[in-house]
Amino acid sequence: MFDAKLLPLQRRLIRPMAGRLYARGVGADSITLAGFALGLLGVLAAAYGLFWLALAGLVANRLADGLDGEVARLAGPTDRGAFLDIALDFLFYALFPLGFAIADPGANALPAVVLVASFVGTGSSFLAFSIIAERRGITSEDYPSKGIFYLGGLTEGAETIGLFVLICLLPGLFPVLALVFATACFVTTLTRWLAGWRLFGA
């Protein structure tokens, strides 16, 4: 919902750091992989109940996610880089709640499963729409710098990261926060289904 508005600000903030990394020969794919590894450490920290360390891993992962795109624009974007970025992002989003399920299975396991299931809905509808849009030559005016067609919705990247920050700061509220956000994700999935049904039926 807020990604299109936040993206220009994000790019302005990280552009200087991306420029320095590019000047030192650091590749976008390397940043993507390093960010994913740091995100996995955050998942592991959450599983052990070290929620402040989980938050640090989350922040590092999201910083890398912004930097890899900026470095790619400087070096020249590649299909492999776009594929790697989106594939690892979706996996990280699914893994992060898993850490909280492991930390407290009795309270968190079912809400985490519902949340991950809702991510499957948003992710699959997002990717399915992107594939057909690409086939039809449809571009996204709100996200011209993305490697694939980027269909927005009620729950996008910014909202998901906001949820992850909240559950790190308030881990005792994980069940409630996860179920509320999962509901919003299911609404997003429905709106994307409707958008695809109407647009691609023409």
Helices and strands as residue ranges (DSSP letters): H 3-23, H 28-47, H 51-75, H 79-103, H 105-136, H 157-169, G 171-173, H 174-200
